[in-house]
Amino acid sequence: MPGTPAPPHRGDRTPAGSSRTDPAAAAARSAGLGVVATGVCAGVMFAVGRGWWADVVLVVGAVVVGGFVWRFGRGLSVAAVVVVAGVCQVLGVVQSPITSTDAYRYVWDGRVQLAGHSPYRYVPLDDALATLRDPVLFPGLSPEQRSGVSGIPKDPAGLPVDDVRTRINRPGVPTIYPPVAEAYFAAVALVTPWSAGTLGLQIAAALIAIALAWLLAVQDPRAGALWGWSPIVALEAGNAAHVDVLAALLITAAVITAARRPKLAAILLGAAGSVKLLPLLLLPAFRHKRPIVALSTFAGSYLPHLVAVGTLVLGFLPGYLNQEGFDDGSSRSAILALLLPPEARQLTAAALAVGAAALAFHRAGRDPIALTCCWLYGAALLIATPTYPWYGLPLIALAALAHRPEWIAVPLASYLAYASFGHETRQGLIHLAAAVIVVAATTLRHRKVAESGLTERPLPANTGGRDETHRPRDLGRTR
């Protein structure tokens, strides 16, 4: 009826006597939260760098920052989010990569491409590329020395992961990374001197993380802070320079643009899949957003490499799947491993993945796309439980965008499981605990909404608009 007020949204009630737009209070709150976030990030980087209960400290730090942001982060400004995110990234950049040696492979792949070679055709130890060696990447092997390696080994999966002569992991196998990731490595290598080592990639990853913090903050500053102020992002972007941060940016941009520019969103999703393959799992959520365009973008990125090297473009992917237990289920799906043998585990995981994709396909267009992408990506990680926790970076961004912080429990659990490598039962219980947290939080949210009769605020990323609740209202103007 005309004149009937709309039902209140969750969080719209303001206690009497409070002022949500008081500049002094907002500035003080932003400063306090910023100090907490940077202090925690600094402490985490210090502890991780020295191996002091690194994974436990990281998880506790991420929970502290996330809890403070979610509880007190309303009213943050976009500028404050970006500035603090930048400081957190600097704390990571000033140290050499801690969590993995992946960045050294990125440097090498970029260098190989700039020299006119394909990283899908040659392995890092190949003597044909000896002139590209330097003391940073190959401290134990000079350009004049022979490694004895020529060509691609017949059984790369059986080779050791590390070689004392180089900092590059798996130096006896070709690259595993898809074409858009390779283009990114080449672009960074173009502007980075050899003597800088991984610094160029660390700075690039930090800038991407900051850009994503801004993109999320424009939608909702609290979401931007949940991503940009997390010590996980500081560790895996600014420090380790993991390319997953680029995938997170592209996925988030795809979700945000899906409502207004579906073709662009599809291109972004396809590009994300050509950074890391996991984003392709989100295609069912984009069934109304031109998924054929996304697949064409993904396939098109491989075409130049397919012409140049043929089937070698697959790189080390088949061997990687074998090494990591994806082909037989022997060391994946840790939750299912609590109950099932490897053979049944693999079939069950496949059935659960198909079921999740079918549900996302069915719900597409009915639920907010950010929400669908969040639970679909999170469910994939819970089903497969990959070894490496930085695979969860895109999920942190999606959880922030969808206002579902409980899903951050999934990448947090991955760190604790990573620290428990070799203890399969413990790993399974850790991942199971994350799943229980997600289910419990989701159940409580639905129950609270049902009991209160309130409606949840629409997600700005799915309505095509921006969240203006953090801005002073101007009732004298129309938009």
N, C-alpha and C positions, 0 to 999 in steps of 0.2 A: 504494500500500500504506500502511496506517496506520503512522505514525511515520517515513515516508520524507520527507526534507526537500524542499521545493519548489525547482525550479531557480533559481539566482540571477538577479536582474535586473541590467541594466547599471547601474553606478554604486553597487551595494550593497556593494562591497568597501571596507573601510576599512583603510588602512595601519596596521601595528602601531605602537603607541605614540601614535597620533593620537586625538583626542577630537572627534567631530563636534558634540557638544552642550556643549562647554566655553563657558560664558557670556562669559568674558573674550575668548577668541579670536573668538567670533562677533561680539561688539560691536566689536572692533578691525577685523575684516574688513568689517563693515557700514559703519563710519565711513570706512574707507579707500575703499571703493567709492563711498560717497556723495560724498566729496570729489572723486574723479575725475569722477563724473557731473556734479556741479554746476559744477566747473571747466571741463569740456568744454562744457557748455551755455552758460556765460557767455562763453567764448571764441567759440563759434559765433555767438551772438547779436551779439557785438561785431563780428565779421568780416562777417557778413551785413548788419548795419546800415550798414556803411561800404563794402560792395561789394568787399571784399578777397577775391578768389577764392571768392566766397560758396558756390557749389555744391560746389566741391572740399573746402573746409573743412568744410562740413556733412556730406558723405559720409565723410570721414576721421574726423570726430568721432563720427558714428553707429557706425562700425565699431569704433572704440576702446571706446566705452561698451558696445556690444553684446558685444564680445569679452571684456571684463573681467567683465561680468555673467554671461555664459554659462560662463566658466571658473572664476570664484571666487564665484559668487552663491549656492551652496548654503548653507543655514543662515541666510539673511536672514530677518528678522522682517517680518510684515505691516506693523507700525508704521513700521519703517525705510523700507520701500518707499514708503509713503504720504507720509511726511514729506519725503523727498528728491524725490519726484514733485512735491509742492507747491512746493518751492523752485525746481525747474526751471521750473514754470509761471509763477511770479512773475517770473522772468528774462525771460519773454516778454511778460507783461502790462504791464510798466513801459515798453514801447516801443510806438509806433504801429505798425499793421500794415505789414510789410515786403514780404512775398512777393506780395501781390496787393491789389486794392481791393474784393474781394468783400464784405468786412464792411460797407462803406458801403451796398451794395445791401441787405444784411440789415437794416441800421438803417432804411433807407427803406421797405422792404416792411412791417416791423413798424409803423412810424408811419402808413403809408397805411391799414392794417387798423384801427388804433385810431381813425382818423378816420372809419371807416364806409365806406371804399372798397375795391375789389378791386385788388390789384397785377396781376391778370391782365387787367384792363380798361384800365388807364391806364399810360402810360410815365412815367418820372421827370420828363422835360422838359415834360410836358403842362401848359399854363397853367391847366387846371382845378384843378390841385393846387398852385398857386403859394403858397397860404397855408401849406403844409407845409415850405417851404424855410427853411433856416437857413444861417448862414455856414460851419458845419462841413461840411455836405454840398454846399452850393452857394456856394463862395467867390466865384464870378464872376457870380452871378445872384440878385438879391434878389427877395422876394415881389412887389414893385411892378413889376419889369421883366418884359417879355414875351419868351418864348423863341421864339414863332412856331410852336410845335408844338401840334397838337390832334389827338387820336385816335391810333390805331395805324397806323404807316406800311404801305403796301402791300408794300414789299419791305424788311423789316427786316434781312435778311441782308446787304444791300448797304450798310448804314449803317456809319460808323466805330465802332470799339470805344469810343473815348474822346472826351470833349468838354471843352474847357478850362474851361468854366463850372461843372463839377461834378466831384466825386471819385467819383461812381458810374459804374462801367463799363457800357457799352452803355445809356446813358440814353435812347436813342430807341426802345427795345423794351420790351415787358412782361417780367415776371419769368419765369424758367425753373424756379423751385424748386417741388417738389411740396407738397401741403397740410400734411403734418406739419412740414416745415421752416418753412413759413409760420406755422403755429401757434406754433412755437418762437420765431420772430422777434418775433411779436406779444407773447408772454409776456415776453420780455426787454425789449422796448420799453416795456411797461407799468410797469416799475420803474426805467427809466433816463431821466434828464433829457436833453433835447436837447443841452445843452451838453457832456455827457459823450462825445458821439460814439460811437465803437466800444467804449468801455471796458466798458460793460455786457455786450456780447457776448463780449469777450475774457475777462472774469471768468467768464461762464457756460461758455464753452468750456474754460477752465482747470479749473473745478470738474468738468465732465464727464470730462475727461482724468484727473483725480485719482480720481474715482469708478471709472473703468474700471481704473485701476492697482490700486485696492483689490479690485475684483471678481476680477481676474486673480490678485492676490497671495493671496487666500483659497484659490484653487485650487492655486497654486504661487508662492511669493514671487519666485522667479527669473523667472517669466513676467511678473509684475507690474512688476518692475524693467526687463525688456527693453522693455516698452511705456512705462512712466511716466518712465523716466530718459533716454529717447532724445531727443537734441536736435531730431530731426524733429518729435516730438510737441510739444515746447516751442515750436517755431517755428510750426507749423501750427495749434495749438490756442490756447495762451495769447496768442500774438502775432497771428496772422492770423485767428483765430476761425473757421476753416473749419467749416462745418456737417457735414463728413465725420466729425468726431469724434463727433457724435451718432449717426450711422449706425454707427460702430464700436462704440459702447456697446450699441446695440440688437441688432446682430448677435451680439456676444459673449454678451449676456444670453440671446439665443435659443438659442445653441449649448449654453450651460451648463444651461439649464432643459429642454432637449429630452427628456432621459431621464425626468425625473420629472413634468414638466408640459408635455406636448406641445402642448396647446391654447394655453397662454400663450406658448410658444416660437413658434408659428405667428403669433400676434398681433404679437409683437415683430418677427418677420421682415417681416411686412406693413408695419408701421410704419417699419421701416428702409428699405423700398423706397419709402415715401412721404416720406423725407428726401432720398435720392439713389436713382435708379432702379437702379443697379448691384447692390444686394443681392438683387434679384429673380432674378439669375442663380444664386443659391444654392438655389432651389426644388427642383432635382433631388436635392439632398442631404437634403432634408426630406420625401421622398416618403412616408415612414412617419409623419410628424409633422404630419399634417393640412394639406397645402399649400392645400386649398380655403379653409381658415380664413385663411391668409396672404393669398391673393388677394382674399378678401372684405374683409379689413381694408384692404388697399391700395385697392381700388375704392371702398369705403365712405368713405374719407377724401376722395375727389374729389367725392362726391355733393353736398354743400352748395354747393360752388363750381360744379358743373355746373348746378345749379338756378339759381344767381345769374347766371352769365355765359355759360352754354352752352359752345360749343366753344372760346371764348376761354381756357378753363381750361388748354389746351395751352401757353399762354404763348408764349415764344420758343423752345420746344423744337425745332420743325421748322427754324427759321432757324439755331439753334445747331448742329444736326447738319449743316446745309449748310456753315456757316462753318468747322466743324472737320474737314470732309472725310469724315464718316461715311457720307454718302449715296452717294458715288461712289468712296470708297477712295483719293482722291487724296493725302491727307496723313496717313493712318492706317496701322496695321499695318506699322511700320517694319522689322520683321524680314523680313516677306514682301517688302517693297519692295526688298530687296537682290537679289531674283531675278525678281520678277514685275511686269508692268505693272499699272496701277490696276484695270482690269476683272477680270483674273484674280485679282488680290490680294483683291478684295472677295468673290468667290465662294469662294476658298480659305479666307479668314478665316471666312466663314459656315459652311463645311463643318467646319472645325476646332472652332468653337464648338459646333455641334450634336454633334460627336463627343465633346467633353469633357462636355457635358451628359448624353449617353447613358451614358457611362462612370460618371459620378457617380450617375446613376439606378440603374445596375446594381449599383454597389458600396454603395449606401445600405443600412444595416443590417448590412453585413459589416465595413466599416471604421469607425473612430471618426468621428463626425460632424464633430468639430473638424478632423481631418485632411482629410476630403473637402472641407469648406468652404475650407480653406486653399489646397489645390492648385487647386480650381475657380476661386476668386477670382483667384489668382495667374495661372492660365492665361489667364483672360479679359483681364487687363491685358497679358500678353505678346502675345496675339493682336491686341488693338486698339491697344496702346501709346498711350493718350490723352496729350494734351499736358501736362496739369497733374499734377505729382507728388503733390499732396495727395490725389488719388484713391486712393492707396495706403495711407492711414491705416488703413482696416479690415483690410487685409492684414497690417499690422504686428501688430495685436491678434490676428488669427487665427494668425499664425506663432508668436507667444508662447504662445498657448493650446494649439496643437498640438505644441509643442516642435520646431518646424521653423524655426530661425532663418535657414536659408539662403534662405528665401523673402523675407526683408527685402532681399535683393539687388535685387529687382524695383523697389520704390519708390526705392531708392538710385540705380539706373540711370536712373530717370525724371528725377532732378535733373540728372544729367550730360547727359542728352539735352535737357532743357529749356534748359540753357546752350548747347547746340549747335543751337538752332533755326535752320532754314534750311540745315543741312548734313545732308541726308537719309541719306547713306551712313554718316556718323559716328553719327547717331542709331540707325540700324539695327544697327550693330556694337556699340554700347553695350548696347542691349536684348538682343542676341544673347549678349553676355558674361554678362548676368544669367541668361539661360536655361541657359547652359552651367554656371554655378555651381550652379544648382538641380539640374540633372541629375547633375552630378558628386557633389554631396553626398548625394543620394538613393541613387546607385549605391554609394558607399562605405559608407553606413549599412547597406544591405541585405547587402553583401558581408561586413561586419564581424560582423553578427548571424549570418549563415549559417556563417561560419568559427569563431566562438567557441561557438556552440551556446547562447548566452544569449538570453533573451526580453526584449523591450523592456517597460519599465514601462507599464502601462495609463495612458491619459490620464484624470485625475480628472474632467474635464468630460464624459466619455463613459460613465462608470460610475455617474454619479449621486452620487458621493461626493467628498470633498475630499482633497487631498493632505496627509497628516498627517506626511510625512517630515521637515518642518522643525520639528516640535514635539517636545519631550522626551517620550519614551515613558513611559507609566505602565502597567507590566505588572500592577499590582495592581487595575486597574479594567477592567470591560468596558463597551463603548459600547452 
